[in-house]
Amino acid sequence: MSSVFDDLVGQEHIIEILQSAATASRDGAQTQEMTHAWLFTGPPGSGRSSAAVAFAQSLICSNGGCGACSDCNAAKTSGHPDVEIIRTEGLSIKVEEIRELLTRVAWAPSMGGWRVVVMEDADRLTESAVNALLKAIEEPGSRTVWLLCAPTLHDVLPTIRSRCRHLQLRTPSTEAVTQVLINRDKISPDMAQFAAKVSQGHIGRARYLATNEVARSNRKVVMQLPMQLGSLASALQAAQTLVDIATEEARTTSESRDEIEIEKLQEAYGKGATGRGMATGGSKAVKELEKEQKSRAIRMVRDSIDGALLDIATFYRDVMMVQSGNIKSIINTDMREEIESYASSHPQHSTILKINALMDARSNLAHNAAPLVTCEALMCQISKNKS
Ligand SMILES: [Zn+2]
């Protein structure tokens, strides 16, 4: 039988724990036996929030997370009354937001089982927000289960950390990602292997590359940028290229989805019937949705730039490998010639500086720095370190 856990690649060590917790909770275990707070950590792309959402589904689905029933589907798309998925567009989650959340989840679950809150960015909780949350987590006999996600344990405050059951996701191996692409997504072995390798265990990115020709040609353009850097003008041009590609990617991904969402919302308000529903509250809801879509698009651009910077980092990593005589372990085997020629014409110490600059830029982007300015500063720095 298929299950919501099938999508978690290379995480067998935690799937077992989650499945048995879900089974125990369904078999009439007492509320005090259920762990009420869980913390999922793992590198980007390992699927920490997918794991948390899958666990939420398994807790509210009468089949333990079949992935096919209406409960499972509703939970995944934030449409289930007992499942709340908190995604953050902003820098931090403030105490007011937590208080508002706590009043929402104070009610008993509507279906009788559990009420589940998935918080995708628990690392963004402010200290006062954490304090407000702690009381809720420790409440005895509560029917609410908290599933918090963060990149690493150190990203969450110790007070939260000590009260959660911690699950560490792994970066799936290239082989595991390749197999999933072949078996589940029906991708040819050659393409699957290429996409898995250059995506470095990021399964979502691997699937996107393997199934999207535009994404592959964009990647090619991005990977040529290191060879084009020299003058200030070329650095600024490279930055612009990065932002343009990311913006275009975000636009094509969100365009059709945005339209469908608006359409659905209008239907819910009775568009095409009397039109009165739209007048009373409908247009306000549409405006709010549009605002939400806009901030989602901004985040998508950032994520896309981040992916591109990570790609470029693998280029310099490969250069470093060649410079240290380790040519067998290069990731971008399709660029072997360029990598070798770059490695022989640039000193090793500058390669390390470039990788550091890339990682700094990623961290700045994650802290909401303006994309274009961040990329410009980065590309100028890399050009400066050309020798
Ligand atoms: Zn189900």
Residues whose N, C-alpha, C, O or C-beta is under 5 A from the ligand:
A	BS01	ZN	C61 N63 G65 C66 G67 A68 C69 C72
